[in-house]
Amino acid sequence: MTRLALLGAPVDGALSPVLHRAAYAAMRLPWTYHAIECQPQDLPRFLGTLDDSWRGFSLTMPLKQTAVPLLDEVSEAVERLGVANTIVVTPNGSLAGENTDLYGMVQALREAGVTTAAGVTVLGAGATARTALAAARELGCDQAVVIARDTNRASSLLKATAERLAITATVEPWTAASHHLATDLVISALPPHAADVLAPQWTRGTGTLMDVVYRPWPTRFAHAAQKAGRRIVGGLPMLLHQAARQVSLQTGRSPAPVTEMLLAGQYEIRTAGRV
């Protein structure tokens, strides 16, 4: 039996198992994929006891940074960002790390028609915010504003990443968020409901909001942005494309069955919570 899993905490209700299982079914692979609760202190022991049935893992918070020093090799994206969301267990048992969140975010934005961005505002300062800075750079932006509750901590966490990305990241306090929403692209890298308090701060204008939340969707923050004239991009397209990239890396087959994965994800979101 070939096994894969999502590791993190919490993982209840995560959509990744649905997307990966749909991919394996479409590819006629009798593989299993489960969500496993795993805290940072448990990860070294878990990865150190793998047998040859394991093919790979998806990583969610709070493991994306913790995992990096435990890997045998990492991609250029992981080196630049300092975070990994994908582990491929190679045939010789070594652990290879990749960051497919960046691919997923950029692909989702381009799919929505966002191919360039002169100015970018990032809400949040965690692992997803690092991905947002890298996405901004890929879209041609060399200066971004990061809105954080703890500016000192955010500055220390993001400084090295911004330097490696060759992007200037100016960290501003949460109270300044309303002054930075009128930019080409706003990326909310915050958990569900965290940005909703900013919903009344949108003013009429153009531009794009990407909110990485996929459930509930649209968020109150995204709904207000749309009413104010912004194009909105949700978290599902990003999750879909990063998962599809994971499937290709872990199966060795490309392209991944994106349509089947999307339909399965949409059905799960639509029916979740029904009796």
C-alpha positions in Angstrom: 0.0 0.0 0.0 1.3 3.4 -1.0 0.5 6.1 1.6 0.5 9.9 1.6 -0.8 12.3 4.2 -1.4 15.9 5.3 0.5 16.8 8.4 -0.3 19.8 10.7 -2.5 21.0 13.4 -5.4 21.4 13.2 -6.3 19.3 10.2 -9.9 18.6 10.8 -12.0 19.7 7.9 -9.0 20.2 5.6 -9.7 20.0 1.9 -6.4 18.5 0.8 -7.5 14.8 1.4 -10.5 15.3 -0.9 -8.3 16.8 -3.7 -5.6 14.2 -3.5 -8.0 11.3 -3.3 -9.9 12.6 -6.3 -6.6 12.8 -8.2 -5.5 9.2 -7.4 -9.0 8.0 -8.4 -8.8 9.7 -11.7 -5.2 8.4 -12.2 -6.3 4.9 -11.2 -3.8 4.7 -8.4 -4.8 2.6 -5.4 -3.1 5.1 -3.0 -4.3 6.4 0.4 -4.2 9.9 1.7 -5.1 10.9 5.2 -4.9 13.9 7.5 -2.7 13.4 10.5 -2.5 15.7 13.5 1.1 16.6 14.1 2.7 19.2 16.3 6.2 20.7 15.6 7.8 18.8 18.5 6.4 15.5 17.0 7.6 15.9 13.5 11.3 14.8 13.8 10.2 11.5 15.4 7.5 11.0 12.8 9.7 11.6 9.8 12.4 9.4 11.4 10.3 6.3 11.6 8.9 6.2 8.0 8.8 2.9 6.2 8.9 2.3 2.4 5.1 2.5 2.1 5.3 6.3 2.3 5.4 8.4 -0.9 5.0 11.9 0.4 3.3 14.6 2.6 1.5 17.9 2.4 2.4 20.3 5.2 0.2 22.9 6.7 0.7 25.1 9.7 2.5 25.0 12.0 5.0 22.7 10.2 6.0 24.6 7.1 9.1 26.1 8.7 9.8 23.4 11.2 10.2 20.8 8.5 12.9 22.5 6.5 15.9 21.6 8.5 14.7 18.0 8.7 14.8 17.5 4.9 17.6 15.9 3.0 17.2 18.3 0.0 15.1 21.3 -0.8 14.2 23.2 -3.9 15.3 26.7 -4.8 11.8 28.0 -3.8 12.2 26.5 -0.3 15.7 28.0 0.0 14.4 31.5 -0.9 11.2 31.3 1.3 12.4 29.3 4.2 9.2 27.3 4.2 8.1 24.0 2.6 4.6 22.7 2.1 5.5 19.5 0.2 7.7 16.4 1.0 8.5 13.8 -1.6 9.8 10.5 -0.2 12.3 9.5 -2.9 13.0 5.8 -3.9 16.1 5.7 -1.7 14.1 7.0 1.3 15.5 10.6 1.4 13.1 13.5 1.9 12.9 16.2 -0.7 11.2 19.5 0.1 9.3 21.7 -2.2 7.0 24.8 -1.9 4.1 24.4 -4.2 2.1 27.2 -2.5 4.0 29.8 -4.6 3.1 28.0 -7.8 -0.5 27.7 -6.6 -0.8 31.4 -5.7 0.7 32.7 -8.9 -1.3 30.3 -11.1 -4.5 31.3 -9.4 -3.8 35.0 -9.9 -2.8 34.5 -13.5 -5.9 32.4 -14.1 -8.0 35.3 -12.8 -6.2 37.7 -15.2 -3.6 39.2 -12.8 -0.3 39.0 -14.7 1.5 42.1 -13.3 1.2 44.2 -10.2 3.0 47.5 -9.6 2.0 47.6 -5.9 1.1 44.8 -3.5 -0.2 44.9 0.1 0.1 41.7 2.1 -2.0 41.2 5.2 -0.3 38.9 7.7 3.3 38.0 8.4 3.4 34.2 8.6 4.5 31.5 6.2 1.8 32.3 3.6 2.9 36.0 3.7 6.3 34.9 2.6 4.7 33.1 -0.3 2.7 36.3 -1.1 5.9 38.3 -1.2 7.4 35.8 -3.6 4.3 35.9 -5.8 4.4 39.7 -5.8 8.0 39.5 -7.1 7.0 37.0 -9.8 4.4 39.5 -10.9 7.0 42.2 -11.3 6.6 44.0 -8.0 9.8 45.1 -6.2 8.1 47.0 -3.3 5.4 45.6 -1.1 3.7 46.7 2.2 3.2 44.0 4.9 0.5 44.7 7.5 1.2 43.0 10.8 -0.1 43.1 14.3 3.4 42.7 15.7 5.6 44.8 13.5 8.9 44.0 15.3 8.4 40.3 15.0 7.2 40.6 11.4 10.2 42.7 10.4 12.7 40.1 11.9 10.8 37.2 10.3 10.5 38.7 6.8 13.7 40.6 6.4 15.9 37.7 5.2 13.2 36.4 3.0 12.6 39.8 1.3 16.4 40.1 0.7 16.6 36.7 -0.9 13.6 37.7 -3.1 15.1 41.1 -4.0 11.9 42.8 -2.9 11.5 45.7 -0.5 9.0 44.8 2.2 7.9 47.7 4.4 6.1 46.5 7.5 3.2 48.6 8.8 1.0 48.2 11.9 -2.5 46.8 11.7 -3.9 50.3 12.4 -2.5 51.4 9.0 -4.2 48.7 7.0 -6.9 51.0 5.6 -4.3 53.2 4.0 -2.9 50.4 1.9 -6.0 48.7 0.4 -6.0 51.0 -2.7 -3.2 49.2 -4.4 -3.0 47.0 -7.5 -3.1 43.7 -5.5 -4.0 43.0 -1.9 -3.2 39.5 -0.6 -4.8 38.4 2.6 -2.6 35.7 4.1 -4.7 35.5 7.2 -6.9 32.7 8.6 -10.7 32.7 8.3 -12.5 35.8 9.7 -9.2 37.5 10.7 -9.5 40.2 7.9 -13.2 40.7 8.2 -12.8 43.6 10.6 -11.3 45.5 7.7 -14.3 45.0 5.5 -15.7 48.5 6.1 -12.4 50.1 5.1 -12.7 49.4 1.4 -13.2 52.5 -0.8 -14.4 52.5 -4.4 -11.7 51.6 -6.8 -10.1 49.0 -9.0 -7.6 46.3 -8.4 -7.6 42.7 -7.0 -8.0 41.1 -3.7 -6.7 37.5 -3.2 -8.0 36.1 0.1 -6.4 32.7 0.8 -9.4 31.5 2.7 -11.5 29.0 0.8 -14.2 28.3 3.5 -16.3 30.3 4.2 -16.3 31.9 0.7 -16.7 34.7 0.0 -15.4 36.1 3.3 -17.0 39.3 4.6 -13.7 41.0 3.7 -13.8 39.7 0.1 -17.5 40.4 -0.3 -16.9 44.1 0.7 -14.0 44.3 -1.7 -16.1 43.1 -4.6 -18.9 45.6 -3.8 -16.2 48.3 -3.8 -15.2 47.3 -7.4 -12.4 44.9 -6.8 -11.8 41.6 -8.6 -11.7 38.9 -5.9 -9.8 35.6 -6.0 -10.4 33.0 -3.3 -8.3 30.4 -1.7 -9.7 27.4 -3.6 -7.9 28.1 -6.9 -4.6 28.4 -5.0 -5.2 25.3 -3.0 -6.2 23.4 -6.1 -3.1 24.4 -8.1 -0.7 23.8 -5.3 -2.2 20.4 -4.7 -2.1 19.5 -8.4 1.6 20.4 -8.4 2.1 18.1 -5.3 0.3 15.3 -7.1 2.6 15.6 -10.1 5.7 15.7 -7.9 4.7 12.7 -5.7 3.3 10.5 -8.5 5.8 11.4 -11.2 3.0 12.0 -13.6 2.0 15.2 -15.3 -0.4 16.9 -15.7 -2.5 16.2 -12.7 -6.2 15.7 -13.2 -7.1 19.3 -12.2 -10.7 19.2 -13.4 -11.5 16.1 -11.3 -9.8 17.6 -8.3 -11.7 20.9 -8.7 -15.1 19.2 -8.9 -14.4 17.1 -5.8 -13.3 20.2 -3.9 -16.4 22.2 -4.9 -18.7 19.3 -4.0 -17.1 18.9 -0.6 -17.4 22.7 0.1 -21.0 22.7 -1.1 -22.1 19.7 1.0 -20.0 20.0 4.1 -22.1 20.2 7.2 -25.2 18.6 5.6 -26.8 15.8 7.6 
